[in-house]
């Protein structure tokens, strides 16, 4: 797995990258936003480990830019411990976050969880028995990791795509937040419920789904979410 670690603390970056290489990962290092964008353009990358604070751009803004071009998992690394900041990172498009100080075993475990999530998406697509799902005006191509709304491609994060596939694969089935975290996201490292809510809010926005009158992702109060039967093709 090709990991790009973006961190301006040289000692942390050098020691962390060495540890991950010892765990079998291919790691490239970047100390700034400009280095990051250049590396993404020139080298294959499967995941970005992105520090919140960078010298030439905030990690949040860089995450936004990455999301505009690349369908890559992003794990934010932050010294901030406030829940608002964690939720903000998820709403910007991060798939997960790690709070400093951290242990390298935790970092490796988070990266592996993302890898397992990708495999799970592929297994879900393969087990669906169809290359294309049509749900109302929504067209989902699981094997190609592509989603189209009224013919227009949607740029979804890997987590958003996993959530959409999990829900759309069984229209009408109600999933609790913990079930969605387990089935769509894999290991439950981020344990507070607002994590799922943040990803669902982003997904709804991209689908043009109103929370007050949703067509695709319906809130089942007190339980969780389901894919609207009315959107079923």
C-alpha positions in Angstrom: 0.0 0.0 0.0 1.4 3.4 -1.0 1.1 5.9 1.8 1.9 9.6 1.4 2.7 11.1 4.9 2.4 14.9 5.0 4.1 16.3 8.1 6.3 19.3 8.8 7.9 17.9 12.0 10.9 16.3 10.5 11.7 13.9 13.3 8.2 12.7 13.6 8.0 12.2 9.8 11.3 10.4 9.6 10.7 8.1 12.5 7.1 7.4 11.6 7.9 6.7 7.9 10.6 4.3 8.9 8.2 2.4 11.2 5.6 2.1 8.5 8.2 0.9 6.0 9.1 -1.8 8.5 5.4 -2.8 8.6 5.4 -3.3 4.9 4.0 0.0 3.6 5.6 2.0 0.8 5.9 5.5 2.2 6.6 8.8 0.6 7.2 12.0 2.6 6.0 15.5 2.1 6.5 18.6 4.4 4.2 21.1 2.7 1.1 21.4 0.6 3.1 22.1 -2.5 5.2 19.0 -2.0 2.0 17.0 -1.4 0.3 18.0 -4.6 3.4 17.4 -6.7 3.9 13.9 -5.2 0.2 13.0 -5.9 0.6 14.1 -9.5 3.8 12.1 -10.0 3.4 8.9 -7.9 0.7 6.3 -7.3 -0.9 6.9 -3.9 -3.4 4.8 -2.0 -3.8 6.9 1.2 -2.8 10.3 2.5 -1.8 10.8 6.2 -2.3 14.6 6.5 -1.2 16.9 9.3 -3.7 19.6 10.3 -1.0 22.3 10.5 1.3 22.9 7.5 3.7 25.9 6.7 2.1 26.9 3.4 -1.6 25.9 3.8 -3.9 24.4 6.4 -4.4 20.7 6.3 -8.1 21.2 6.0 -7.7 23.3 2.8 -5.3 20.8 1.4 -7.8 18.1 2.1 -10.4 20.0 0.2 -8.1 20.3 -2.8 -7.2 16.6 -2.7 -10.9 15.8 -2.7 -11.5 17.8 -5.8 -9.1 15.7 -7.9 -8.4 12.4 -6.2 -10.6 9.6 -4.8 -8.2 8.8 -2.0 -8.7 8.0 1.7 -7.4 10.8 3.9 -6.6 10.5 7.6 -6.1 13.8 9.4 -3.4 14.0 12.0 -4.2 16.7 14.6 -3.2 18.0 18.0 -6.7 19.3 18.5 -8.9 17.2 20.9 -12.1 19.2 20.7 -15.0 17.2 19.2 -16.0 20.1 17.0 -12.6 20.0 15.3 -12.8 16.3 14.8 -16.3 16.6 13.2 -15.0 19.5 11.1 -12.2 17.4 9.7 -14.8 14.7 8.7 -17.1 17.2 7.2 -14.2 18.6 5.0 -13.8 15.1 3.6 -11.4 13.2 5.9 -12.1 9.5 6.3 -10.7 9.4 9.8 -8.4 11.3 12.2 -5.6 10.6 14.6 -4.9 12.8 17.6 -1.3 13.6 18.7 0.5 12.3 20.5 -0.1 8.8 19.1 1.5 5.5 18.9 2.8 4.1 15.6 0.9 0.9 16.1 -2.3 2.9 16.1 -1.3 4.6 12.9 -0.5 1.3 11.2 -3.8 -0.1 12.4 -5.8 2.8 11.1 -4.2 2.5 7.7 -4.9 -1.2 7.6 -8.5 -0.6 8.5 -8.9 1.7 5.5 -7.3 -1.0 3.3 -9.8 -3.5 4.6 -12.6 -1.1 4.0 -11.6 -0.8 0.3 -11.6 -4.6 0.1 -15.0 -4.7 1.7 -16.3 -2.3 -0.9 -15.0 -4.6 -3.7 -16.6 -7.6 -2.1 -19.9 -5.8 -1.7 -19.8 -4.9 -5.4 -18.9 -8.4 -6.5 -21.6 -10.0 -4.3 -24.3 -7.7 -5.7 -24.4 -9.7 -8.9 -24.7 -6.5 -11.0 -22.3 -4.0 -12.5 -24.8 -1.2 -12.2 -27.4 -0.3 -9.7 -30.1 2.1 -10.7 -31.9 3.9 -7.8 -34.2 6.5 -9.2 -32.1 9.2 -10.8 -29.0 7.7 -9.2 -26.7 5.3 -11.0 -24.1 3.4 -9.0 -21.3 1.4 -10.6 -19.7 -0.4 -7.6 -16.9 -2.1 -9.5 -15.8 1.2 -11.1 -16.3 3.1 -7.8 -18.5 5.6 -9.8 -21.7 7.3 -8.9 -23.9 9.4 -11.3 -26.8 11.6 -10.4 -29.0 12.5 -13.4 -26.0 11.6 -15.6 -23.6 13.9 -13.7 -20.7 12.2 -11.9 -20.4 12.7 -8.2 -17.1 13.0 -6.4 -17.5 10.9 -3.3 -14.9 10.2 -0.7 -14.2 6.4 -0.1 -16.1 6.5 3.1 -19.1 8.3 1.5 -19.0 5.7 -1.3 -18.9 2.8 1.1 -21.9 4.2 3.1 -23.9 4.8 -0.1 -23.2 1.3 -1.4 -24.1 -0.3 2.0 -27.4 1.5 2.1 -28.3 1.3 -1.6 -27.5 -2.4 -1.8 -30.5 -3.1 0.5 -33.1 -0.3 0.0 -35.5 -0.1 2.9 -33.3 -1.9 5.4 -32.6 0.2 8.5 -29.0 0.4 9.7 -28.1 1.7 13.1 -25.1 4.0 13.3 -23.0 1.2 14.8 -24.0 -1.2 12.0 -23.0 1.4 9.4 -19.7 2.0 11.1 -19.0 -1.8 11.2 -20.4 -2.7 7.7 -19.3 0.3 5.7 -16.3 1.6 7.6 -14.8 -1.5 9.1 -13.0 -1.2 12.4 -14.7 1.2 14.8 -11.8 3.4 15.8 -14.0 6.6 15.8 -16.6 5.8 18.3 -18.9 8.8 18.7 -22.1 8.8 16.7 -21.6 12.2 15.1 -18.9 10.6 12.9 -21.6 8.8 10.9 -23.8 11.8 11.0 -21.1 14.0 9.5 -20.5 11.6 6.6 -24.2 11.2 6.0 -24.7 15.0 5.9 -21.9 15.3 3.3 -23.4 12.5 1.3 -26.8 14.1 1.4 -25.5 17.4 0.2 -23.8 15.8 -2.8 -27.0 13.9 -3.6 -29.1 17.0 -3.3 -31.0 15.3 -0.6 -33.0 17.5 1.8 -32.9 16.3 5.4 -36.5 17.5 5.8 -37.8 15.5 2.8 -35.1 13.1 1.7 -35.3 11.0 -1.4 -32.3 8.7 -1.0 -31.1 8.7 2.6 -33.8 8.6 5.2 -33.3 9.2 8.9 -35.1 6.6 11.1 -35.3 8.5 14.3 -33.9 6.8 17.3 -32.3 4.1 15.2 -30.2 5.3 12.2 -30.6 5.5 8.4 -32.0 3.6 5.4 -32.0 4.0 1.7 -35.4 5.3 0.6 -37.5 2.7 -1.1 -39.0 5.4 -3.3 -35.6 5.9 -4.9 -35.4 2.3 -5.8 -35.1 1.8 -9.6 
